[in-house]
Amino acid sequence: MKKSEVLILVVPLLFILIGLGVFFKIISAQDYLTEYVYKQSFSGIVQEKYLDQNHAYQRLEIEIDETTELFGAGYWNGLYENCQVGDSIHKEPGNGNIAVYRNSKIVFTSSYNTYSGTRIINRFSDRRIN
């Protein structure tokens, strides 16, 4: 076989393999994020609400057990728009639902937005900021 014939066969095969690798990486990351979100539970108070300056991500800083955590609000439809500083946020394990409390009353509930969460998988943050 000539070198050009080998390249004609190898290059498309490489593109197919790379495409499959990317596809399966996205699927596994998507499954991980969904599982992580569904297992997660927390209750905390919104300390700050802002759009990230670099990427305009909807961010909440929530005090949970005397620690402030950075929270990506864009995964729940309407959460960012419907919560205020001082509201309590509660998430139980086993589902994707989140509730916002104000003056001891539920003022908003939302379910985890799987599409948004998987589309922007690298934006999800569970890191502590202090």
C-alpha positions as CSV (number, residue, x, y, z in Angstrom):
1,M,0.0,0.0,0.0
2,K,1.1,3.5,-0.8
3,K,1.5,6.1,2.0
4,S,-1.4,8.1,0.6
5,E,-3.7,5.1,0.6
6,V,-2.8,4.4,4.3
7,L,-3.6,8.0,5.2
8,I,-6.9,7.8,3.4
9,L,-7.9,4.8,5.6
10,V,-6.3,5.9,8.9
11,V,-7.4,9.6,9.0
12,P,-11.2,8.9,8.9
13,L,-10.7,6.1,11.3
14,L,-9.0,8.4,13.8
15,F,-11.8,11.0,13.4
16,I,-14.4,8.3,14.2
17,L,-12.4,7.0,17.2
18,I,-12.0,10.6,18.6
19,G,-15.7,11.3,18.0
20,L,-16.7,8.2,19.9
21,G,-14.3,9.0,22.8
22,V,-15.7,12.5,23.1
23,F,-19.3,11.2,23.0
24,F,-18.7,8.6,25.7
25,K,-16.9,11.1,27.9
26,I,-19.8,13.5,27.7
27,I,-22.3,10.7,28.5
28,S,-20.3,9.6,31.5
29,A,-19.9,13.1,32.8
30,Q,-23.6,13.7,32.3
31,D,-24.5,10.6,34.3
32,Y,-22.0,11.6,37.1
33,L,-23.4,15.1,37.4
34,T,-27.0,13.9,37.5
35,E,-26.1,11.2,40.1
36,Y,-24.2,13.7,42.2
37,V,-27.0,16.3,42.2
38,Y,-29.6,13.7,43.1
39,K,-27.5,12.3,46.0
40,Q,-26.6,15.7,47.3
41,S,-28.5,17.3,50.2
42,F,-28.0,20.6,52.0
43,S,-29.8,23.4,53.8
44,G,-28.3,26.9,53.9
45,I,-28.9,30.6,53.8
46,V,-28.1,32.7,50.8
47,Q,-25.4,35.2,51.7
48,E,-24.7,36.7,48.3
49,K,-26.2,36.5,44.8
50,Y,-24.4,37.6,41.6
51,L,-23.5,36.9,38.0
52,D,-20.0,35.7,37.6
53,Q,-18.0,38.4,35.9
54,N,-16.1,36.1,33.6
55,H,-18.9,34.0,32.2
56,A,-22.1,35.5,33.6
57,Y,-22.9,32.2,35.5
58,Q,-25.7,32.6,38.0
59,R,-23.9,32.2,41.4
60,L,-25.2,32.0,45.0
61,E,-23.0,32.0,48.0
62,I,-24.7,29.8,50.6
63,E,-23.8,29.4,54.2
64,I,-24.0,25.7,55.1
65,D,-22.8,24.6,58.5
66,E,-20.8,27.7,59.1
67,T,-19.0,27.4,55.8
68,T,-19.8,29.5,52.7
69,E,-20.1,27.4,49.5
70,L,-20.3,28.6,45.9
71,F,-23.5,27.3,44.2
72,G,-24.4,27.2,40.5
73,A,-28.0,28.4,40.5
74,G,-28.5,27.9,36.7
75,Y,-29.3,24.3,37.1
76,W,-32.7,24.9,38.6
77,N,-35.1,26.9,36.4
78,G,-36.0,30.2,38.0
79,L,-34.0,29.7,41.2
80,Y,-31.7,32.7,40.6
81,E,-34.5,35.0,39.8
82,N,-36.7,33.9,42.7
83,C,-34.3,33.9,45.6
84,Q,-33.0,36.8,47.6
85,V,-30.2,37.3,50.0
86,G,-31.3,35.9,53.4
87,D,-33.6,33.2,52.0
88,S,-33.1,29.6,53.1
89,I,-32.5,27.0,50.4
90,H,-33.2,23.3,51.1
91,K,-32.3,20.3,48.9
92,E,-33.2,16.7,50.0
93,P,-31.2,13.7,48.8
94,G,-32.8,11.3,46.3
95,N,-34.4,13.9,44.0
96,G,-33.5,17.0,42.1
97,N,-36.0,19.3,43.8
98,I,-34.9,22.5,45.6
99,A,-37.1,24.8,47.8
100,V,-36.6,28.4,48.8
101,Y,-38.0,29.6,52.1
102,R,-38.6,33.2,53.1
103,N,-40.1,34.0,56.5
104,S,-40.5,30.2,57.2
105,K,-42.8,29.8,54.1
106,I,-41.9,28.1,50.8
107,V,-41.8,30.9,48.2
108,F,-40.3,28.8,45.3
109,T,-39.6,25.3,44.2
110,S,-37.8,24.0,41.2
111,S,-36.5,20.7,39.8
112,Y,-33.0,20.1,38.5
113,N,-32.7,21.0,34.9
114,T,-30.9,18.0,33.4
115,Y,-30.4,19.7,30.0
116,S,-28.8,22.8,31.5
117,G,-26.7,20.7,33.9
118,T,-25.3,18.4,31.2
119,R,-24.8,21.2,28.7
120,I,-22.6,23.2,31.0
121,I,-21.1,20.3,33.0
122,N,-17.8,22.0,33.7
123,R,-19.5,25.0,35.3
124,F,-21.0,23.0,38.3
125,S,-19.1,23.9,41.4
126,D,-19.1,22.4,44.8
127,R,-15.9,24.0,46.1
128,R,-15.7,25.7,49.4
129,I,-14.7,29.4,49.3
130,N,-13.6,29.8,52.9
